[in-house]
Amino acid sequence: MRKLVFGLVYTALLTGANAALAAGPDILSMRAGDMKKLMVHETPQATSDAAFILADDEETGSLSDYRGKYLLVNFWATWCAPCRKEMPQLNALQKEFGGDYFEVLTIATGRNSPAGITKFFEEAGIDSLPRHQDPKQALASQMGVFGLPITVLIDPEGREIARLRGDAEWDSDSAKEIVKALIASQTEE
């Protein structure tokens, strides 16, 4: 009986996931290696519109400023070793795919000095990512970001469609295939 119930629940989840993915690219099937940690949501989820500080500025922005394109939002910190490890890969992803349909958005959350962020970016050769900050963790807490790094994939309507906890190889073939599929879905519309 237990196996039957498990089987029915599993089948229902797969059916629901496949129906939800029919509305957009099937990124679930593209996950390999580290990208298997990318948890694709059955249905898109609302995101926060909490303000964060724009790089080198006293002005603020929000995720809604980026509507109309897919976003890969990476929450990180200068003191986080896995965050520092994946930052050059995120930089490469932005260089290759960033534009009208896709953007990598990096947001340093918690205590990170602007000088420390700048120094790390210079030392690591990060030249294509923003140095945005969420010092009071308003956006991070409203987005359920507990622990770093956390990367959230957001659709052009501003809804979260997937989330990856921990670091990943963002320059992997799997990551690139996912981004290509997202961009292709935008250019077909």
C-alpha positions as CSV (number, residue, x, y, z in Angstrom):
1,M,0.0,0.0,0.0
2,R,2.8,2.4,0.9
3,K,4.5,1.8,-2.5
4,L,1.2,2.5,-4.3
5,V,0.7,5.8,-2.5
6,F,4.3,6.8,-3.1
7,G,3.9,5.9,-6.8
8,L,0.7,7.9,-7.2
9,V,2.2,11.0,-5.5
10,Y,5.3,10.7,-7.6
11,T,3.3,10.4,-10.8
12,A,1.1,13.4,-9.8
13,L,4.2,15.5,-9.1
14,L,5.7,14.6,-12.5
15,T,2.5,15.3,-14.3
16,G,2.1,18.7,-12.6
17,A,5.8,19.6,-13.3
18,N,5.5,18.7,-16.9
19,A,2.3,20.7,-17.4
20,A,3.9,23.7,-15.7
21,L,7.1,23.4,-17.8
22,A,5.0,23.3,-21.0
23,A,4.5,27.1,-20.7
24,G,8.3,27.8,-21.0
25,P,11.4,26.0,-22.0
26,D,12.0,22.6,-20.5
27,I,15.0,23.5,-18.4
28,L,14.3,20.5,-16.1
29,S,15.6,18.0,-18.7
30,M,18.8,20.1,-19.4
31,R,20.1,19.8,-15.8
32,A,23.4,17.9,-15.6
33,G,26.3,18.0,-13.1
34,D,26.0,20.8,-10.7
35,M,22.9,22.1,-12.5
36,K,21.0,19.1,-11.0
37,K,20.9,21.2,-7.8
38,L,18.8,23.7,-9.7
39,M,15.3,23.2,-8.3
40,V,12.7,24.1,-11.0
41,H,9.4,25.2,-9.5
42,E,6.2,23.6,-10.6
43,T,4.6,27.0,-10.9
44,P,6.4,30.4,-11.0
45,Q,6.5,32.1,-7.6
46,A,6.2,35.8,-6.7
47,T,9.4,37.6,-5.9
48,S,10.1,40.6,-3.6
49,D,10.3,44.2,-4.8
50,A,12.4,45.2,-1.8
51,A,15.0,47.8,-2.7
52,F,18.7,47.2,-2.9
53,I,21.6,49.6,-3.4
54,L,22.9,50.0,-6.9
55,A,26.6,49.6,-7.5
56,D,28.7,52.7,-6.7
57,D,25.6,54.7,-6.0
58,E,23.4,55.9,-3.2
59,E,20.4,55.1,-5.4
60,T,18.3,52.0,-5.1
61,G,16.8,49.6,-7.5
62,S,14.5,46.6,-7.4
63,L,14.0,43.4,-9.3
64,S,11.1,44.9,-11.1
65,D,13.6,47.3,-12.9
66,Y,14.7,44.2,-14.9
67,R,11.3,43.0,-16.1
68,G,11.2,41.8,-19.7
69,K,14.3,39.6,-19.5
70,Y,15.4,36.5,-17.7
71,L,17.5,37.2,-14.6
72,L,20.0,35.0,-12.8
73,V,20.2,36.6,-9.4
74,N,23.1,35.6,-7.3
75,F,23.1,36.4,-3.6
76,W,26.6,36.3,-2.3
77,A,29.1,37.8,0.2
78,T,32.8,38.7,0.1
79,W,33.5,36.4,3.1
80,C,31.8,33.4,1.4
81,A,34.4,31.1,-0.2
82,P,31.9,29.2,-2.5
83,C,30.5,32.6,-3.6
84,R,34.0,33.8,-4.5
85,K,34.7,30.6,-6.4
86,E,31.7,30.8,-8.7
87,M,31.9,34.6,-9.3
88,P,34.3,34.3,-12.3
89,Q,32.0,31.7,-13.9
90,L,29.0,34.0,-13.4
91,N,31.1,36.8,-15.0
92,A,31.8,34.6,-18.0
93,L,28.1,33.7,-18.3
94,Q,27.2,37.4,-18.3
95,K,29.8,38.1,-21.0
96,E,28.6,35.4,-23.2
97,F,24.8,35.8,-22.8
98,G,24.0,39.1,-21.2
99,G,21.9,41.4,-23.2
100,D,18.3,42.2,-24.0
101,Y,16.9,38.8,-23.0
102,F,19.2,37.7,-20.1
103,E,21.2,39.2,-17.3
104,V,23.3,38.0,-14.4
105,L,22.6,40.2,-11.4
106,T,24.9,39.9,-8.4
107,I,23.7,41.2,-5.0
108,A,26.1,41.2,-2.0
109,T,23.9,40.6,1.0
110,G,24.7,41.4,4.6
111,R,27.9,43.0,5.7
112,N,30.1,43.7,2.7
113,S,32.0,46.9,2.4
114,P,31.9,48.6,-1.0
115,A,35.7,48.8,-1.0
116,G,36.0,45.1,-0.2
117,I,33.6,44.2,-3.1
118,T,35.6,46.4,-5.5
119,K,38.9,44.9,-4.4
120,F,37.6,41.4,-4.8
121,F,36.2,42.1,-8.3
122,E,39.5,43.7,-9.3
123,E,41.6,40.8,-8.0
124,A,39.3,38.2,-9.6
125,G,39.0,40.0,-12.9
126,I,35.2,40.4,-12.5
127,D,34.4,43.1,-15.1
128,S,30.9,42.3,-16.3
129,L,28.8,42.0,-13.1
130,P,27.2,44.7,-11.0
131,R,28.3,45.3,-7.4
132,H,24.8,45.8,-6.0
133,Q,24.3,45.4,-2.3
134,D,21.6,44.4,0.2
135,P,23.3,45.4,3.4
136,K,20.2,45.0,5.7
137,Q,19.2,41.8,3.9
138,A,15.7,43.2,3.1
139,L,15.6,41.6,-0.3
140,A,17.4,38.4,0.7
141,S,15.1,37.8,3.7
142,Q,11.9,38.5,1.7
143,M,13.2,36.1,-1.0
144,G,13.9,33.3,1.6
145,V,17.7,33.5,1.1
146,F,19.2,31.8,4.2
147,G,22.8,30.7,3.6
148,L,25.0,31.7,0.7
149,P,25.4,31.5,-2.1
150,I,21.8,31.2,-3.4
151,T,21.0,31.8,-7.1
152,V,17.5,32.5,-8.2
153,L,16.3,32.3,-11.8
154,I,13.5,34.8,-12.6
155,D,11.3,34.9,-15.7
156,P,10.6,38.1,-17.7
157,E,7.4,38.6,-15.7
158,G,9.4,38.9,-12.5
159,R,8.5,35.5,-11.1
160,E,10.9,33.0,-9.6
161,I,11.1,29.8,-11.7
162,A,14.1,28.0,-10.2
163,R,16.6,28.2,-7.3
164,L,20.0,26.7,-6.7
165,R,21.4,26.5,-3.1
166,G,25.2,26.5,-2.9
167,D,27.8,27.0,-5.5
168,A,27.7,25.6,-9.0
169,E,29.7,25.5,-12.2
170,W,27.9,28.4,-14.0
171,D,30.2,28.0,-17.0
172,S,29.3,24.4,-17.6
173,D,27.7,23.1,-20.8
174,S,24.5,22.4,-18.8
175,A,24.2,25.9,-17.5
176,K,24.9,27.4,-20.9
177,E,22.2,25.2,-22.5
178,I,19.7,26.3,-19.9
179,V,20.5,30.0,-20.6
180,K,20.4,29.5,-24.4
181,A,16.9,27.9,-24.0
182,L,15.7,30.8,-21.9
183,I,16.9,33.3,-24.4
184,A,15.5,31.3,-27.4
185,S,12.1,31.3,-25.7
186,Q,12.2,35.1,-25.5
187,T,13.2,35.6,-29.1
188,E,10.4,33.3,-30.4
189,E,7.7,35.5,-28.9
